Amino acid sequence: MFKKILIANRGEIALRVIRTCKEMGIKTVAVYSTADKDSLPVRFADEAVCIGPPVSSKSYLSIANIIAAAEITNADAIHPGYGFLSENEKFSKVCQEHGIKFIGALPEQIAGMGDKATAKATMISAGVPCIPGSVGLLKDVKEAIKTALVVKYPVILKATAGGGGKGMRIVWKEEDMQNAWDSARQEAGAAFGNDGIYMEKYIEEPRHIEIQIAGDQFGNACHLSERDCSIQRRHQKLIEETPSPFMTEELRERMGDAAIKAAKAVRYEGVGTVEFLVDKNRDFYFMEMNTRIQVEHTITEEVINYDLIKEQIKIAAGHKISGKNYYPKMHAIQCRINAEDPFNDFRPSPGKITSYHSPGGHGVRIDTHAYAGYVIPSNYDSMISKLIVTAQTREEAILKMKRALDEYIIEGVKTTIPFHQKLMDNKDFREGNFTTAFMETFDYKS
């Protein structure tokens, strides 16, 4: 087992990893930018190293600075959390070259799954259902038009290096293809330095359901059931739950088997997520594979009593997994609490938290790095907290979440708490009647 782990991240996920490391008897190193010098990860880690100014490219995205911090503190492993360098092939490779274990996927696995066109080809070969579309990248708009005639409109153009909705355009008819092609390539090139585009059939109003997987260094793989992430805004998840209210036992088995095929196809090492779109007929299609821990890993942990960060660390240290699949025993819901104004187009609301009171009680979990007096920087993602509730049934979980949201007090900045309160009272949500198009008609401002 590792003696010391450096956490190459910030905020709640850095604190989350520190807690598990301490419970495993492993020393921790926090790295931080000058904007995060007063953060809780810095306070609770055994050691802390400043790696640069607030701008991410000179701190949390600086491979050289992070490796230097690992070397001067004699860390024998690095946990990347999520975001930043967690799915960076180069970072994983540099860690290897310096004799530091990257607690995540191998460089070739990140490369294979990070490029979406390559990932799709791999999944087709493995027998995983995929959305009809182009074979690899499109070379020009003429090929895009020709492919769309075969795939049938509506289609969606996607950046091969994309994420977070960047470089994606839905095309409903041929005359709109040129503008969609130009804008998707321009946005993809600016966001990822790669303007490669591929095409898929656009699945209207689907569910976004992901399967949590784990794989070890010996070729074993298992799944830990599903999470429903369908309620999104601009392809950013707002709330997640497990089990999905749309799921059946038969569908869970089929999707779980497909996720294991995906993991074994790349001999996946670590914990990860295989994401699917599921249509109204419960036909499902591979969308992408995330080769890292997810923001919403918490709800899986709650319903199967399983520490996924601990499992990540053990797998990286060479431990075998049991190989058995896990199924939800209870119901869990997670609300992402962001420093944003939901009544003003979710505009970020950085600043000082003047008052902070977190909810409690049986079945309530808070993952956060926030506290009264904490200044939320404007440089990073606006998520400040994850509120997770667990109960015997979905109905009980919704009622518990309503109560917990009512208790949650964060003053000094705007937050998404009022949005989530409205959501818990929404009839369609309560009945499990929603798709990825839910936010297009949800009137939460009235």
SVG drawing of the C-alpha trace seen along z (x, -y; Angstrom):
<svg xmlns="http://www.w3.org/2000/svg" viewBox="-47 -38 59 50">
<polyline fill="none" stroke="black" stroke-width="0.4" points="0.0,0.0 1.1,-3.6 2.8,-5.5 1.9,-9.0 -0.6,-10.3 -0.5,-13.7 -4.0,-15.0 -3.7,-17.0 -7.0,-18.8 -8.9,-21.2 -12.2,-21.7 -14.6,-19.0 -13.0,-16.2 -9.6,-16.9 -11.0,-16.8 -12.9,-13.7 -9.7,-11.9 -7.8,-13.1 -10.5,-11.6 -10.3,-8.2 -6.4,-8.3 -6.4,-9.1 -8.8,-6.2 -6.4,-3.9 -3.4,-5.2 -1.9,-6.9 -0.2,-10.3 -1.5,-13.1 -0.1,-16.1 -2.4,-18.9 -1.4,-21.2 -3.0,-24.6 -3.0,-27.8 -2.7,-31.1 -6.5,-31.5 -6.9,-28.3 -4.4,-29.0 -7.2,-29.1 -9.1,-26.0 -10.0,-23.0 -7.9,-20.5 -4.8,-22.6 -5.8,-22.6 -6.4,-18.9 -3.7,-17.4 -0.5,-16.3 1.5,-18.5 0.6,-21.3 2.5,-22.7 1.7,-25.9 1.9,-25.2 1.1,-28.6 -1.2,-31.5 -5.0,-31.3 -5.1,-30.7 -5.5,-26.9 -2.9,-26.7 -0.2,-27.8 -1.3,-25.7 -3.8,-22.8 -3.1,-22.2 0.7,-22.5 2.1,-19.0 5.6,-20.2 4.6,-22.0 2.6,-19.0 5.3,-16.5 7.8,-18.8 5.5,-18.9 5.3,-15.1 9.0,-14.7 9.9,-17.2 7.4,-15.5 8.3,-12.0 4.8,-11.1 4.6,-7.7 1.2,-8.2 -1.0,-11.0 -4.8,-11.0 -6.1,-13.4 -9.8,-13.6 -12.1,-14.7 -11.6,-17.5 -8.3,-19.2 -5.7,-16.5 -7.8,-13.4 -8.2,-12.3 -5.0,-13.7 -3.0,-11.0 0.3,-13.0 -0.1,-13.4 -0.6,-9.7 2.4,-9.0 4.6,-11.5 3.7,-10.0 4.8,-6.6 8.1,-8.1 8.8,-9.5 8.0,-6.3 4.9,-7.8 1.6,-5.8 -1.2,-7.6 -4.4,-6.6 -6.5,-6.3 -6.4,-4.9 -3.3,-4.0 -2.2,-6.5 -3.3,-4.2 -6.8,-3.7 -7.2,-7.5 -6.2,-8.0 -8.5,-5.3 -11.5,-6.5 -10.8,-10.2 -11.0,-10.4 -14.7,-9.7 -14.4,-8.5 -11.8,-5.9 -13.9,-5.0 -16.9,-4.3 -15.0,-2.1 -13.6,-0.1 -17.1,0.3 -18.6,1.5 -15.8,4.1 -16.6,5.2 -20.3,5.6 -21.5,2.6 -24.6,1.0 -23.6,-2.4 -25.6,-5.2 -25.7,-5.1 -23.3,-7.6 -20.1,-8.3 -17.3,-5.8 -14.6,-7.9 -14.1,-11.6 -15.7,-13.5 -13.2,-15.1 -15.5,-17.9 -19.0,-19.3 -19.7,-17.3 -19.1,-14.1 -21.2,-15.3 -24.2,-15.9 -23.7,-12.5 -23.5,-10.7 -26.6,-12.5 -28.7,-11.2 -27.8,-7.6 -28.1,-8.2 -31.4,-10.2 -32.1,-13.6 -32.0,-14.9 -28.3,-14.3 -25.7,-15.7 -22.2,-16.9 -19.8,-16.2 -16.2,-17.2 -14.0,-14.1 -12.1,-15.7 -15.2,-17.3 -16.9,-17.5 -19.4,-19.7 -21.4,-20.3 -18.6,-22.1 -18.4,-21.5 -21.9,-19.9 -24.5,-21.0 -27.9,-19.4 -28.8,-19.6 -32.5,-19.1 -32.2,-19.6 -29.6,-19.7 -29.6,-23.4 -28.5,-24.0 -25.4,-21.7 -22.9,-24.2 -23.4,-26.7 -23.5,-23.9 -20.3,-22.4 -18.4,-25.7 -19.5,-26.7 -18.9,-23.2 -15.4,-23.1 -14.6,-26.6 -15.8,-26.0 -14.1,-22.6 -10.8,-24.1 -10.9,-26.9 -11.9,-24.7 -9.8,-21.6 -7.1,-22.5 -8.7,-19.8 -11.5,-20.6 -12.1,-17.0 -15.9,-16.3 -17.9,-13.1 -21.7,-12.5 -24.3,-10.6 -28.1,-10.1 -29.7,-12.5 -31.8,-10.6 -34.7,-12.9 -35.5,-13.3 -33.5,-10.4 -32.5,-9.4 -28.8,-9.8 -28.0,-6.8 -24.5,-5.8 -23.1,-2.5 -20.3,-2.6 -17.6,-0.1 -14.4,1.1 -11.5,3.0 -8.2,4.3 -4.7,5.0 -5.6,8.6 -8.3,8.2 -11.3,8.5 -14.2,6.1 -17.5,5.6 -20.3,3.0 -21.9,1.2 -25.2,0.5 -26.6,-2.7 -27.1,-6.4 -29.7,-8.6 -28.2,-11.9 -30.9,-13.1 -31.7,-16.4 -29.1,-18.7 -28.7,-22.3 -26.5,-22.8 -25.2,-19.3 -24.1,-20.0 -25.6,-17.7 -27.7,-19.3 -29.0,-16.3 -28.3,-12.6 -30.1,-9.6 -29.8,-5.8 -31.6,-3.6 -33.1,-5.3 -36.9,-5.5 -36.8,-4.4 -34.8,-1.3 -36.1,2.3 -34.2,5.4 -33.9,6.7 -32.5,3.3 -30.1,3.1 -28.7,6.5 -28.3,5.7 -26.7,2.3 -24.4,3.8 -23.2,6.5 -22.5,3.9 -20.5,1.8 -18.4,4.8 -17.8,5.5 -16.6,1.9 -14.3,2.2 -12.8,5.5 -12.3,4.3 -9.7,1.8 -8.6,3.9 -9.7,1.0 -7.8,0.4 -9.5,-1.7 -13.0,-3.0 -14.8,-4.6 -18.2,-5.2 -19.7,-4.0 -22.4,-6.5 -25.4,-5.6 -28.4,-7.3 -31.6,-5.3 -34.6,-6.0 -38.3,-5.7 -38.3,-2.1 -35.5,-1.3 -33.0,-0.7 -29.6,-2.0 -26.6,-3.3 -23.0,-3.9 -22.1,-7.6 -18.7,-7.8 -16.5,-6.3 -15.2,-8.5 -11.8,-7.2 -12.0,-8.8 -14.1,-9.1 -17.3,-11.0 -18.8,-13.9 -21.8,-11.7 -19.9,-8.7 -21.4,-9.5 -24.9,-8.2 -23.5,-4.8 -21.5,-4.6 -24.6,-5.3 -26.8,-2.6 -24.3,0.2 -22.2,-0.9 -19.0,-1.0 -16.1,-3.5 -15.2,-4.1 -12.1,-6.2 -10.8,-3.5 -11.4,-1.0 -9.5,-3.3 -6.5,-3.4 -6.5,0.4 -6.8,1.1 -3.9,-1.3 -1.8,0.5 -2.3,3.8 -5.2,5.3 -7.7,7.6 -11.4,6.7 -14.0,9.3 -15.4,9.4 -19.0,9.5 -21.6,6.9 -23.3,4.6 -27.0,3.6 -28.7,0.7 -30.3,1.6 -31.8,-1.8 -32.5,-5.1 -30.1,-8.1 -30.4,-11.5 -27.6,-14.1 -28.2,-17.8 -25.2,-19.9 -25.1,-23.1 -23.4,-25.7 -22.5,-29.3 -24.8,-30.4 -28.0,-32.5 -30.6,-30.2 -32.9,-33.1 -30.4,-35.0 -29.4,-32.3 -27.3,-30.5 -24.7,-33.3 -21.7,-32.4 -21.8,-34.1 -18.3,-34.1 -17.6,-35.9 -17.5,-35.5 -19.8,-33.1 -21.0,-35.1 -23.2,-32.4 -23.1,-28.7 -25.3,-26.0 -25.4,-22.5 -28.4,-20.1 -28.0,-16.9 -30.0,-13.9 -30.2,-10.2 -29.4,-9.6 -28.0,-13.1 -24.5,-13.5 -22.7,-16.7 -19.5,-16.7 -18.1,-20.3 -15.1,-22.5 -17.2,-25.5 -17.5,-27.2 -18.6,-30.5 -15.9,-33.1 -14.7,-31.0 -14.2,-33.1 -15.4,-31.3 -12.8,-32.1 -14.0,-33.2 -11.3,-31.2 -12.8,-27.7 -16.0,-25.6 -18.8,-27.1 -19.8,-23.9 -19.3,-24.4 -21.2,-21.4 -22.9,-18.1 -26.0,-17.3 -26.8,-13.6 -29.7,-11.9 -30.4,-8.2 -33.7,-6.5 -35.6,-3.2 -37.7,-4.4 -37.5,-7.2 -40.6,-8.9 -38.9,-9.0 -35.6,-10.2 -37.5,-13.2 -39.1,-14.1 -35.8,-13.9 -34.1,-16.1 -36.9,-18.7 -36.3,-18.8 -32.5,-18.9 -32.7,-21.7 -34.9,-23.7 -32.2,-23.4 -29.3,-24.3 -28.3,-27.9 -25.6,-29.6 -25.6,-33.4 -23.3,-36.0 -23.5,-34.4 -26.3,-33.2 -26.7,-29.4 -28.8,-26.8 -30.6,-25.7 -33.9,-27.5 -33.8,-25.8 -33.5,-22.3 -36.3,-23.2 -38.6,-23.9 -37.4,-20.7 -38.4,-18.6 -42.0,-19.9 -42.3,-19.4 -44.9,-16.8 -43.1,-15.3 -39.9,-14.9 -41.7,-13.3 -43.4,-10.9 -40.0,-10.1 -41.4,-11.5 -38.4,-13.3 -35.7,-13.2 -32.6,-15.2 -35.1,-17.8 -36.7,-18.4 -35.1,-21.8 -36.5,-23.1 -40.0,-23.2 -39.4,-23.3 -40.7,-26.7 -38.8,-27.0 -38.8,-30.8 -42.6,-31.2"/>
</svg>
